[in-house]
Amino acid sequence: MGALSIISFLGFTLLVAFIAWYATRKTDENSADGYYLGGRSLGAITIAGSLLLTNLSAEQIVGLNGQSFAQGVLVMAWETLAAISMIITAIYLLPKYMRSGITTIPEFVQERFDSQTKSILSILFLVAFGFVLLPTILYSGSLAFSTMFDLPETLGVSQSTVIWISVWTIGIIGSIYAIFGGLKAVAISDLVNAIGLLIGGLLIPIFGLMLIGNGNISDGLNELWTANPEKFNAKGDIDSFLPFSTIFTGMMIAQMYYWGTNQSILQRVFGAKSLADGQKGMILAGFVKFLIPIIVVLPGIIAWHIFGNDLANADQAYPALVRKVLPGAFLGFFAAVLFGAVLSSFNSLLNSSSTLFGVDLYRQYFNTNASELQMVKAGKKFGLFLAIVSMSIAPFIANAPDGLFSYIQESLGSLSTPILAVVVIGMTTKKVPALAAKIVLTIGVLLYLISQFVLAPHFINEALTEAAANGIIDVKALGIIKAKAYPHFLHIMGILFVVNIVFMLIIGKLYPSKKEYTPKVTEEIDITPWKHAKIVGIAITILVLSTYFIF
């Protein structure tokens, strides 16, 4: 990067830090509500920005563009269906959560079942954050910066050394934001970075299309569409990363888990001034999700048109495109925006991890008489510990066979299916006992792990061995054989979700809880719903579906 790029990078990064400090300087970070929920003072726009930036980071931008580079527009289902799940969460789940005045999803589970069930759920979240999400965010961000700015050559060191340096730099700065700033600092910085990311993210496809169309965006889009018709087929083939049929099985389960039960997402909404503000923020974020494929899908197809098979792996498509098309004057700004996006996801997860430990585990197992200040301090210490663990793991993450994004989703499938099943049953029934939830949260996880890491490799290897014996070497044919050998992980999620639900209902019928569950109602905030939530939600859903079916 030149001097101008470095100055713009440092300038925007420091601006975000100053705005976050200024906006939170009067917040009481020593109370649980102040540190974990921003004093329940977040407005709709701040919530929307924080939701988007918690979700949209390097692993999303790099990973989804890598998948669209390889297989085209069909991967936009991750974004379009996300908008629908956000609408469902805002209209149906948030009122049930927020009337209880909870800080964490495990608190809701404790209220519905018992404290042991809450502890199991908290531990599952922390395992997912510490060993899958946090390391992946750090690794993908480091990979993006390394490729985008050719850091090995710039610094005169190896690629692995650059990854180590980048991981620890991002991790340390993110830890300072999350551990010492609390939720409000995270949310405010998210909002500023969200604005920057939308602007910077839109510049990449614009400059890319201008390159293809010799300065004309319309000509570039027409050329892209005409030259690569297979990349604009939303149905895909049987051996695709995302077969069309998965939309009707595990796709919505993955989406509802993420937007409807994930602590790192919902903590932003629980910090709302009122239920109406929370609903507005999530619905607004859902509408912006409708536009996000322009940032996380279209550039991958543009990269395919420009680079073809010249890249070492698909996950290099986005950073390589940025380096190719973005003028030098914008490079520092975009680096700062991407840096902010990586920090956002990292510190959001770290803040949620501190919350889960401080609120759900510390007082129950370590200090039953802990004050709020002691809970906050314990949460900060645990957050620091988890940050060090994730920074140590991140450099060792190897390239996943089907791309970074598929690796994340498949890994989280072990948790998303049982967690969503427990929350759904908890909300819709009154006498299913805690025993059913505990079994599903343990055995349900094991069933998925056995399916994906024992059975799937066994059947796929057998099928490929037989194909080799029959002389089949065509890559396409082998891909189809592999896809037919064992169901896609999203299909497995769909099957196990039904199994978990049915199992819990049977247990509830045979061994019903003696005490019927009665939801509590909080006086913490105004829980009056937003009166336009349903009509706006339906309009956005129709818009999203109509756009998806164009392809």
Secondary structure as UniProt FT lines:
FT   HELIX           3..24
FT   TURN            25..26
FT   TURN            29..30
FT   HELIX           32..37
FT   HELIX           38..40
FT   HELIX           44..55
FT   HELIX           58..71
FT   HELIX           73..76
FT   HELIX           77..88
FT   HELIX           89..93
FT   HELIX           94..98
FT   TURN            99..101
FT   HELIX           105..112
FT   HELIX           115..128
FT   HELIX           129..133
FT   HELIX           134..148
FT   TURN            149..150
FT   HELIX           151..155
FT   HELIX           159..212
FT   TURN            213..215
FT   HELIX           217..227
FT   HELIX           229..232
FT   TURN            238..239
FT   HELIX           244..248
FT   TURN            249..250
FT   HELIX           251..260
FT   HELIX           263..270
FT   HELIX           275..289
FT   TURN            290..292
FT   HELIX           293..296
FT   HELIX           298..307
FT   TURN            308..309
FT   HELIX           314..316
FT   HELIX           317..325
FT   HELIX           328..355
FT   HELIX           356..366
FT   TURN            368..369
FT   HELIX           372..393
FT   HELIX           394..396
FT   TURN            401..402
FT   HELIX           404..428
FT   HELIX           434..450
FT   HELIX           451..455
FT   HELIX           456..469
FT   TURN            470..471
FT   HELIX           475..485
FT   HELIX           489..510
FT   TURN            531..532
FT   HELIX           533..550
//
